[in-house]
Amino acid sequence: MVKPYLERICKKNDKIIWLVDASFIRKNIDVEFTNFGHHYRFPFIPKNEFWIDQETYRLERKFFITRLFAEHALMKKGLNYDVALEIADRIEKRQRRVKKIVKKIKKLKEHYLKLKKKKVLMIDQLQVWLVNGKLVRDHFYVDFTLGGHDLVYSFIPKKEIWIEEKLSRREQQFVLVHEFCERDCMSRGISYHQAHLLANKPELRCRKNPSLLKKMLKKEIEKFKRSNSLK
């Protein structure tokens, strides 16, 4: 068995479901790979396999497997990814069986404080939190993966960045480089899509050269400080 394969979970219908090293995939194959994937989303995955990141909650994997079967079947029929994603989202949400919550997160302090596991950084009022990704997906947004910030997600309070607590510390730092860069771009009026692509560049550079991580993270933090001081 070679990377990125780590453990065979099971075989269901005609699909073999694997736990994989997503960090290895993001560094060496595709930086866009997050919690899970299938062939029609990521062509490097064999057609008879579903991949799930090892750094995910065990309790969520049944949701991901349901989601993978739905997305795979829809895209195999010819639907594009965006349409398949929307339908699969609804299927996963039903399976999670959670009640809708009020959109105004400020009125739910006792709830969102449960999501925030640990404040790891505060820079000029910008707070970085490690959060329970499963709870975020259960109650706010089923497609939340790795990290996010207030300029993308309305449920994240102003001047906050959220990072998955389940990730290794090294992965958290790679994601933080991405989120700082993306947020800086969006604060200057760049669209989310373009900002995301721009943020992939320093993230991937760090993944390829981990010795640059500390320097790159410091650079992104300094950029935020400079842009914040001009406001």
Backbone as CSV, one residue per row, in Angstrom:
resi,resn,N_x,N_y,N_z,CA_x,CA_y,CA_z,C_x,C_y,C_z
1,MET,0.839,-1.183,0.000,0.000,0.000,0.000,0.884,1.248,0.000
2,VAL,0.629,2.154,-0.895,1.429,3.374,-0.982,0.531,4.578,-0.747
3,LYS,1.191,5.707,-0.461,0.426,6.937,-0.287,-0.340,7.221,-1.560
4,PRO,-1.539,7.822,-1.433,-2.164,8.371,-0.226,-3.030,7.379,0.562
5,TYR,-3.033,6.086,0.172,-3.888,5.109,0.853,-3.398,4.837,2.282
6,LEU,-4.336,4.846,3.237,-3.996,4.558,4.623,-4.745,3.348,5.166
7,GLU,-6.053,3.294,4.914,-6.847,2.196,5.467,-8.097,1.976,4.615
8,ARG,-8.359,0.733,4.305,-9.589,0.394,3.594,-10.725,0.312,4.607
9,ILE,-11.730,1.178,4.449,-12.853,1.201,5.389,-13.807,0.051,5.110
10,CYS,-14.244,-0.038,3.867,-15.201,-1.078,3.514,-15.395,-1.107,2.000
11,LYS,-16.156,-2.079,1.552,-16.602,-2.113,0.159,-18.119,-2.092,0.187
12,LYS,-18.704,-1.144,-0.523,-20.156,-0.996,-0.539,-20.606,-0.945,-1.982
13,ASN,-21.543,-1.815,-2.330,-21.918,-1.988,-3.737,-20.648,-2.300,-4.518
14,ASP,-20.304,-1.499,-5.506,-19.089,-1.792,-6.277,-17.960,-0.824,-5.947
15,LYS,-18.082,-0.080,-4.841,-17.090,0.948,-4.495,-16.270,0.550,-3.269
16,ILE,-14.952,0.706,-3.398,-14.049,0.514,-2.262,-13.821,1.884,-1.633
17,ILE,-14.042,1.957,-0.340,-13.942,3.241,0.359,-12.677,3.242,1.207
18,TRP,-11.836,4.240,0.956,-10.523,4.325,1.582,-10.402,5.561,2.462
19,LEU,-9.666,5.416,3.575,-9.143,6.573,4.294,-7.821,6.928,3.635
20,VAL,-7.628,8.212,3.354,-6.424,8.630,2.652,-5.741,9.791,3.375
21,ASP,-4.509,10.019,3.012,-3.718,11.126,3.555,-3.973,12.360,2.687
22,ALA,-4.925,13.189,3.103,-5.293,14.360,2.300,-4.169,15.385,2.239
23,SER,-3.354,15.438,3.273,-2.212,16.356,3.262,-1.263,16.005,2.116
24,PHE,-1.003,14.707,1.940,-0.160,14.237,0.834,-0.790,14.612,-0.513
25,ILE,-2.110,14.451,-0.614,-2.816,14.762,-1.865,-2.725,16.247,-2.175
26,ARG,-2.971,17.092,-1.159,-2.930,18.540,-1.387,-1.535,19.017,-1.777
27,LYS,-0.528,18.338,-1.274,0.848,18.731,-1.594,1.279,18.224,-2.963
28,ASN,0.915,16.991,-3.307,1.498,16.341,-4.479,0.566,16.142,-5.671
29,ILE,-0.752,16.240,-5.443,-1.682,15.940,-6.538,-2.613,17.106,-6.840
30,ASP,-3.387,17.535,-5.830,-4.366,18.604,-6.059,-4.660,19.308,-4.747
31,VAL,-4.294,20.599,-4.672,-4.474,21.380,-3.445,-5.943,21.582,-3.101
32,GLU,-6.854,21.327,-4.055,-8.283,21.535,-3.823,-8.966,20.356,-3.104
33,PHE,-8.276,19.234,-2.948,-8.890,18.088,-2.272,-9.105,18.424,-0.800
34,THR,-10.336,18.163,-0.279,-10.611,18.499,1.117,-10.985,17.256,1.920
35,ASN,-12.276,17.106,2.267,-12.667,16.004,3.156,-12.857,14.671,2.452
36,PHE,-13.275,14.706,1.193,-13.577,13.465,0.480,-13.621,13.735,-1.017
37,GLY,-13.656,12.653,-1.799,-13.722,12.840,-3.241,-14.012,11.552,-3.981
38,HIS,-14.403,11.726,-5.247,-14.667,10.593,-6.141,-14.137,10.940,-7.525
39,HIS,-14.185,9.990,-8.427,-13.542,10.117,-9.734,-14.054,11.297,-10.559
40,TYR,-15.357,11.543,-10.543,-15.911,12.584,-11.402,-15.640,13.994,-10.875
41,ARG,-15.216,14.083,-9.631,-14.782,15.377,-9.066,-13.274,15.506,-9.162
42,PHE,-12.577,14.406,-8.927,-11.114,14.373,-8.985,-10.702,13.185,-9.853
43,PRO,-10.382,13.406,-11.105,-10.108,12.309,-12.039,-8.968,11.374,-11.635
44,PHE,-8.098,11.820,-10.729,-6.993,10.952,-10.303,-7.470,9.835,-9.371
45,ILE,-8.695,9.925,-8.864,-9.254,8.856,-8.030,-9.827,7.770,-8.944
46,PRO,-9.453,6.514,-8.742,-10.007,5.434,-9.589,-11.534,5.410,-9.551
47,LYS,-12.135,4.977,-10.657,-13.591,5.013,-10.781,-14.303,4.162,-9.740
48,ASN,-13.662,3.115,-9.266,-14.334,2.214,-8.310,-13.967,2.516,-6.865
49,GLU,-13.453,3.739,-6.609,-13.026,4.088,-5.257,-13.618,5.418,-4.795
50,PHE,-13.869,5.518,-3.496,-14.201,6.773,-2.833,-13.108,7.029,-1.800
51,TRP,-12.639,8.275,-1.725,-11.583,8.618,-0.777,-12.123,9.557,0.290
52,ILE,-11.760,9.292,1.553,-12.132,10.148,2.676,-10.862,10.480,3.468
53,ASP,-10.720,11.745,3.809,-9.540,12.181,4.550,-9.501,11.534,5.932
54,GLN,-8.322,11.080,6.351,-8.176,10.483,7.675,-8.453,11.498,8.784
55,GLU,-8.215,12.783,8.497,-8.410,13.822,9.515,-9.855,14.340,9.480
56,THR,-10.780,13.407,9.591,-12.199,13.736,9.669,-12.772,13.015,10.877
57,TYR,-13.938,13.467,11.331,-14.581,12.832,12.475,-15.171,11.484,12.059
58,ARG,-14.892,10.464,12.845,-15.386,9.122,12.530,-16.912,9.110,12.379
59,LEU,-17.605,9.883,13.228,-19.064,9.918,13.190,-19.607,10.536,11.904
60,GLU,-18.786,11.334,11.217,-19.248,11.993,9.991,-19.060,11.141,8.746
61,ARG,-18.269,10.110,8.833,-17.916,9.361,7.624,-19.118,8.726,6.950
62,LYS,-20.130,8.331,7.734,-21.340,7.761,7.129,-22.061,8.814,6.287
63,PHE,-22.001,10.092,6.717,-22.601,11.171,5.936,-21.831,11.360,4.631
64,PHE,-20.510,11.319,4.743,-19.673,11.513,3.558,-19.888,10.403,2.534
65,ILE,-20.040,9.170,3.029,-20.249,8.042,2.114,-21.573,8.195,1.372
66,THR,-22.628,8.565,2.095,-23.921,8.833,1.442,-23.764,9.918,0.394
67,ARG,-23.063,10.966,0.762,-22.827,12.102,-0.138,-22.056,11.672,-1.380
68,LEU,-21.035,10.865,-1.193,-20.211,10.405,-2.320,-21.022,9.581,-3.313
69,PHE,-21.841,8.682,-2.801,-22.673,7.882,-3.704,-23.625,8.770,-4.500
70,ALA,-24.208,9.771,-3.847,-25.150,10.668,-4.526,-24.448,11.493,-5.603
71,GLU,-23.353,12.151,-5.227,-22.621,12.991,-6.177,-22.118,12.174,-7.362
72,HIS,-21.536,11.027,-7.059,-20.961,10.170,-8.094,-22.031,9.745,-9.095
73,ALA,-23.171,9.292,-8.592,-24.260,8.829,-9.470,-24.782,9.957,-10.352
74,LEU,-24.936,11.139,-9.783,-25.470,12.280,-10.534,-24.499,12.735,-11.622
75,MET,-23.205,12.801,-11.291,-22.216,13.248,-12.274,-21.978,12.180,-13.339
76,LYS,-22.119,10.923,-12.961,-21.996,9.837,-13.935,-23.095,9.945,-14.987
77,LYS,-24.267,10.454,-14.580,-25.390,10.638,-15.509,-25.204,11.862,-16.406
78,GLY,-24.187,12.671,-16.100,-23.912,13.829,-16.944,-24.176,15.176,-16.320
79,LEU,-24.684,15.213,-15.081,-24.902,16.498,-14.425,-23.563,17.133,-14.086
80,ASN,-23.495,18.466,-14.187,-22.238,19.126,-13.834,-22.073,19.165,-12.323
81,TYR,-20.874,19.502,-11.881,-20.555,19.418,-10.451,-21.437,20.325,-9.612
82,ASP,-21.689,21.554,-10.049,-22.481,22.494,-9.251,-23.892,21.974,-8.987
83,VAL,-24.516,21.388,-10.013,-25.866,20.843,-9.853,-25.834,19.617,-8.938
84,ALA,-24.875,18.729,-9.183,-24.748,17.529,-8.343,-24.465,17.908,-6.887
85,LEU,-23.663,18.946,-6.701,-23.328,19.415,-5.356,-24.575,19.888,-4.621
86,GLU,-25.411,20.652,-5.296,-26.626,21.182,-4.673,-27.571,20.059,-4.239
87,ILE,-27.733,19.065,-5.105,-28.630,17.941,-4.778,-28.041,17.104,-3.645
88,ALA,-26.738,16.830,-3.734,-26.077,16.021,-2.704,-26.086,16.735,-1.358
89,ASP,-25.985,18.066,-1.376,-26.084,18.850,-0.139,-27.400,18.564,0.578
90,ARG,-28.486,18.579,-0.190,-29.808,18.370,0.405,-29.923,16.965,1.006
91,ILE,-29.356,15.980,0.297,-29.395,14.597,0.791,-28.619,14.478,2.096
92,GLU,-27.421,15.087,2.136,-26.608,15.008,3.349,-27.276,15.733,4.515
93,LYS,-27.871,16.883,4.230,-28.548,17.628,5.297,-29.684,16.814,5.907
94,ARG,-30.446,16.121,5.056,-31.539,15.288,5.561,-31.000,14.181,6.459
95,GLN,-29.877,13.615,6.048,-29.319,12.520,6.845,-28.822,13.014,8.205
96,ARG,-28.283,14.206,8.224,-27.798,14.758,9.494,-28.954,15.045,10.459
97,ARG,-30.141,15.277,9.901,-31.363,15.463,10.700,-31.182,16.479,11.828
98,VAL,-30.804,17.666,11.459,-30.690,18.713,12.470,-31.732,19.787,12.211
99,LYS,-32.179,20.443,13.265,-33.156,21.512,13.126,-32.479,22.765,12.582
100,LYS,-33.248,23.547,11.823,-32.735,24.821,11.339,-32.583,25.766,12.531
101,ILE,-31.512,26.551,12.488,-31.297,27.504,13.572,-31.456,28.915,13.047
102,VAL,-31.634,29.833,13.938,-31.786,31.232,13.566,-30.511,31.715,12.903
103,LYS,-30.646,32.505,11.830,-29.482,32.936,11.075,-28.617,33.927,11.854
104,LYS,-29.237,34.701,12.716,-28.494,35.714,13.470,-27.641,35.048,14.542
105,ILE,-26.399,34.787,14.200,-25.529,34.042,15.121,-25.264,34.813,16.407
106,LYS,-25.368,36.127,16.372,-25.118,36.913,17.573,-26.150,36.624,18.658
107,LYS,-27.318,36.132,18.260,-28.365,35.800,19.221,-28.188,34.391,19.778
108,LEU,-27.158,33.690,19.292,-26.944,32.302,19.717,-25.559,32.136,20.337
109,LYS,-25.206,33.044,21.232,-23.867,33.018,21.808,-23.557,31.674,22.454
110,GLU,-24.526,31.153,23.196,-24.288,29.886,23.879,-24.075,28.758,22.895
111,HIS,-24.630,28.893,21.672,-24.483,27.843,20.666,-23.133,27.937,19.964
112,TYR,-22.797,29.110,19.442,-21.573,29.154,18.660,-20.322,29.107,19.523
113,LEU,-20.477,29.386,20.835,-19.324,29.218,21.703,-18.946,27.747,21.827
114,LYS,-19.933,26.846,21.636,-19.646,25.418,21.655,-18.805,25.018,20.447
115,LEU,-18.930,25.794,19.349,-18.173,25.480,18.151,-16.713,25.887,18.303
116,LYS,-16.487,26.935,19.073,-15.142,27.478,19.202,-14.383,26.715,20.277
117,LYS,-13.432,25.962,19.856,-12.733,25.108,20.798,-11.565,25.846,21.463
118,LYS,-10.891,26.696,20.664,-9.704,27.334,21.212,-9.311,28.529,20.351
119,LYS,-9.130,29.666,21.017,-8.625,30.831,20.289,-7.108,30.684,20.187
120,VAL,-6.582,30.679,18.971,-5.152,30.427,18.805,-4.367,31.672,18.419
121,LEU,-5.061,32.726,17.992,-4.357,33.908,17.524,-5.293,35.106,17.549
122,MET,-4.755,36.287,17.872,-5.520,37.525,17.763,-4.584,38.606,17.285
123,ILE,-4.923,39.209,16.139,-4.081,40.234,15.529,-4.962,41.416,15.153
124,ASP,-4.740,42.553,15.807,-5.518,43.759,15.492,-7.011,43.448,15.396
125,GLN,-7.540,42.785,16.381,-8.961,42.441,16.503,-9.402,41.271,15.611
126,LEU,-8.538,40.788,14.749,-8.869,39.589,13.971,-8.549,38.364,14.826
127,GLN,-9.561,37.518,15.048,-9.385,36.344,15.891,-9.356,35.073,15.047
128,VAL,-8.458,34.166,15.395,-8.381,32.860,14.741,-8.800,31.804,15.759
129,TRP,-9.826,31.010,15.395,-10.363,29.984,16.281,-10.223,28.604,15.641
130,LEU,-9.921,27.613,16.482,-10.069,26.214,16.088,-11.494,25.808,16.422
131,VAL,-12.204,25.220,15.457,-13.616,24.891,15.673,-13.895,23.413,15.380
132,ASN,-14.995,22.958,15.920,-15.472,21.604,15.673,-16.185,21.599,14.316
133,GLY,-15.519,21.099,13.301,-16.062,21.141,11.943,-17.370,20.386,11.800
134,LYS,-17.534,19.304,12.557,-18.785,18.543,12.462,-19.971,19.400,12.889
135,LEU,-19.812,20.146,13.988,-20.903,21.001,14.457,-21.207,22.117,13.456
136,VAL,-20.153,22.642,12.826,-20.371,23.674,11.799,-21.185,23.092,10.651
137,ARG,-20.820,21.888,10.214,-21.553,21.256,9.107,-22.966,20.847,9.521
138,ASP,-23.127,20.453,10.772,-24.453,20.070,11.260,-25.404,21.262,11.305
139,HIS,-24.906,22.409,11.761,-25.798,23.511,12.101,-25.723,24.728,11.178
140,PHE,-24.647,24.858,10.417,-24.494,26.071,9.626,-24.352,25.805,8.125
141,TYR,-23.349,25.047,7.744,-23.065,24.892,6.315,-22.421,23.547,6.079
142,VAL,-23.126,22.689,5.344,-22.696,21.307,5.180,-21.404,21.186,4.380
143,ASP,-21.047,22.211,3.603,-19.838,22.150,2.784,-18.635,22.851,3.415
144,PHE,-18.716,23.194,4.692,-17.564,23.799,5.367,-16.438,22.777,5.454
145,THR,-15.254,23.128,4.949,-14.101,22.231,5.010,-12.827,23.010,5.281
146,LEU,-11.979,22.458,6.108,-10.649,22.975,6.418,-10.677,24.301,7.168
147,GLY,-11.261,25.331,6.561,-11.292,26.632,7.222,-12.160,27.624,6.474
148,GLY,-12.318,28.802,7.062,-13.115,29.852,6.424,-13.025,31.131,7.226
149,HIS,-13.615,32.192,6.694,-13.565,33.483,7.387,-14.852,34.262,7.153
150,ASP,-14.952,35.396,7.827,-16.181,36.180,7.845,-16.571,36.777,6.501
151,LEU,-15.628,36.973,5.601,-15.947,37.590,4.312,-16.525,36.576,3.316
152,VAL,-16.471,35.299,3.681,-17.071,34.249,2.846,-18.353,33.722,3.484
153,TYR,-18.315,33.479,4.800,-19.437,32.850,5.483,-20.122,33.838,6.424
154,SER,-21.401,34.049,6.219,-22.151,35.014,7.036,-22.310,34.548,8.474
155,PHE,-22.199,33.241,8.736,-22.363,32.736,10.095,-21.108,32.908,10.943
156,ILE,-19.985,33.262,10.320,-18.761,33.529,11.074,-18.758,35.003,11.473
157,PRO,-18.620,35.299,12.767,-18.638,36.698,13.212,-17.544,37.533,12.529
158,LYS,-17.776,38.848,12.511,-16.837,39.750,11.854,-15.434,39.621,12.451
159,LYS,-14.459,39.703,11.543,-13.042,39.639,11.898,-12.687,38.340,12.622
160,GLU,-13.209,37.229,12.097,-12.822,35.921,12.614,-12.460,34.981,11.474
161,ILE,-11.481,34.121,11.743,-11.116,33.009,10.862,-11.320,31.726,11.665
162,TRP,-11.993,30.747,11.057,-12.202,29.453,11.705,-11.384,28.391,10.980
163,ILE,-10.721,27.541,11.763,-9.914,26.443,11.232,-10.379,25.145,11.893
164,GLU,-10.456,24.066,11.104,-10.856,22.747,11.634,-9.899,22.289,12.732
165,GLU,-10.449,21.999,13.903,-9.618,21.501,15.005,-9.069,20.105,14.724
166,LYS,-9.757,19.350,13.871,-9.398,17.951,13.628,-8.106,17.814,12.828
167,LEU,-7.715,18.864,12.120,-6.501,18.821,11.314,-5.254,18.798,12.196
168,SER,-4.188,18.235,11.674,-2.908,18.296,12.378,-2.458,19.758,12.456
169,ARG,-1.554,20.051,13.372,-1.088,21.440,13.534,-0.464,21.962,12.239
170,ARG,0.286,21.111,11.556,0.917,21.536,10.299,-0.142,21.883,9.253
171,GLU,-1.181,21.033,9.130,-2.268,21.306,8.190,-2.988,22.603,8.554
172,GLN,-3.213,22.821,9.839,-3.868,24.048,10.281,-3.087,25.281,9.821
173,GLN,-1.769,25.198,9.867,-0.939,26.332,9.459,-0.996,26.562,7.952
174,PHE,-1.011,25.482,7.169,-1.159,25.628,5.723,-2.489,26.311,5.393
175,VAL,-3.540,25.843,6.066,-4.871,26.408,5.817,-4.920,27.866,6.259
176,LEU,-4.248,28.193,7.342,-4.244,29.568,7.839,-3.563,30.510,6.855
177,VAL,-2.482,30.052,6.233,-1.843,30.858,5.179,-2.864,31.169,4.085
178,HIS,-3.607,30.146,3.682,-4.627,30.310,2.640,-5.695,31.309,3.073
179,GLU,-6.229,31.139,4.296,-7.335,31.987,4.753,-6.907,33.441,4.920
180,PHE,-5.707,33.679,5.436,-5.216,35.051,5.568,-5.099,35.718,4.198
181,CYS,-4.495,34.996,3.255,-4.307,35.540,1.904,-5.658,35.789,1.231
182,GLU,-6.557,34.818,1.317,-7.872,34.939,0.684,-8.656,36.104,1.275
183,ARG,-8.631,36.217,2.592,-9.370,37.299,3.245,-8.809,38.665,2.867
184,ASP,-7.477,38.760,2.801,-6.850,40.022,2.398,-7.286,40.414,0.991
185,CYS,-7.297,39.449,0.074,-7.715,39.727,-1.305,-9.164,40.204,-1.359
186,MET,-10.037,39.516,-0.616,-11.448,39.878,-0.643,-11.703,41.237,0.012
187,SER,-10.901,41.585,1.014,-11.058,42.890,1.664,-10.696,44.026,0.715
188,ARG,-9.958,43.681,-0.347,-9.586,44.685,-1.367,-10.506,44.633,-2.584
189,GLY,-11.624,43.908,-2.465,-12.635,43.908,-3.515,-12.514,42.798,-4.531
190,ILE,-11.596,41.868,-4.341,-11.440,40.745,-5.264,-12.518,39.708,-4.971
191,SER,-13.104,39.122,-6.005,-14.173,38.144,-5.825,-13.652,36.907,-5.090
192,TYR,-14.586,36.171,-4.456,-14.182,34.972,-3.723,-13.458,33.978,-4.623
193,HIS,-14.012,33.727,-5.802,-13.410,32.730,-6.693,-11.969,33.090,-7.025
194,GLN,-11.743,34.346,-7.395,-10.385,34.767,-7.757,-9.478,34.772,-6.523
195,ALA,-10.018,35.222,-5.387,-9.227,35.261,-4.157,-8.814,33.851,-3.738
196,HIS,-9.719,32.902,-3.918,-9.415,31.506,-3.565,-8.261,30.976,-4.417
197,LEU,-8.304,31.252,-5.713,-7.231,30.790,-6.597,-5.902,31.452,-6.250
198,LEU,-5.947,32.740,-5.919,-4.727,33.452,-5.536,-4.161,32.884,-4.233
199,ALA,-5.050,32.532,-3.301,-4.604,32.000,-2.010,-4.041,30.590,-2.133
200,ASN,-4.438,29.871,-3.168,-3.873,28.534,-3.395,-2.368,28.588,-3.624
201,LYS,-1.894,29.691,-4.198,-0.472,29.782,-4.579,0.457,29.770,-3.375
202,PRO,0.287,30.679,-2.380,1.185,30.587,-1.217,0.982,29.310,-0.413
203,GLU,-0.267,28.803,-0.369,-0.518,27.556,0.356,0.264,26.404,-0.277
204,LEU,0.170,26.279,-1.603,0.853,25.185,-2.292,2.362,25.346,-2.209
205,ARG,2.828,26.585,-2.260,4.270,26.833,-2.146,4.785,26.343,-0.793
206,CYS,4.012,26.588,0.266,4.402,26.120,1.595,4.345,24.600,1.695
207,ARG,3.348,24.008,1.054,3.231,22.548,1.093,4.433,21.896,0.405
208,LYS,4.878,22.518,-0.676,6.032,21.981,-1.400,7.339,22.264,-0.661
209,ASN,7.365,23.365,0.103,8.570,23.758,0.826,8.198,24.130,2.265
210,PRO,7.977,23.149,3.131,7.516,23.416,4.498,8.406,24.373,5.283
211,SER,9.680,24.478,4.907,10.570,25.395,5.621,10.152,26.851,5.439
212,LEU,9.311,27.116,4.415,8.845,28.482,4.159,7.599,28.840,4.957
213,LEU,7.013,27.859,5.634,5.708,28.047,6.262,5.701,29.188,7.275
214,LYS,6.645,29.178,8.182,6.684,30.208,9.225,6.845,31.598,8.618
215,LYS,7.736,31.707,7.640,7.984,32.979,6.980,6.753,33.449,6.204
216,MET,6.091,32.526,5.512,4.922,32.877,4.703,3.752,33.297,5.586
217,LEU,3.578,32.602,6.705,2.498,32.958,7.616,2.734,34.345,8.205
218,LYS,3.970,34.621,8.557,4.314,35.944,9.075,4.062,37.023,8.025
219,LYS,4.379,36.720,6.778,4.166,37.662,5.684,2.684,37.983,5.518
220,GLU,1.831,36.959,5.563,0.393,37.171,5.409,-0.176,37.960,6.587
221,ILE,0.334,37.709,7.792,-0.112,38.451,8.968,0.284,39.920,8.859
222,GLU,1.508,40.175,8.384,1.967,41.557,8.216,1.140,42.283,7.160
223,LYS,0.743,41.570,6.105,-0.120,42.174,5.083,-1.440,42.606,5.690
224,PHE,-1.992,41.749,6.540,-3.258,42.093,7.186,-3.077,43.327,8.083
225,LYS,-1.990,43.362,8.847,-1.761,44.499,9.730,-1.664,45.800,8.943
226,ARG,-0.957,45.757,7.805,-0.801,46.975,6.997,-2.138,47.429,6.430
227,SER,-2.905,46.505,5.884,-4.192,46.874,5.281,-5.164,47.346,6.338
228,ASN,-5.072,46.773,7.549,-5.965,47.174,8.637,-5.640,48.567,9.144
229,SER,-4.353,48.909,9.110,-3.931,50.231,9.609,-4.345,51.363,8.679
230,LEU,-4.663,51.017,7.406,-5.055,52.030,6.435,-6.542,52.336,6.514
231,LYS,-7.304,51.531,7.247,-8.761,51.713,7.305,-9.151,52.765,8.331
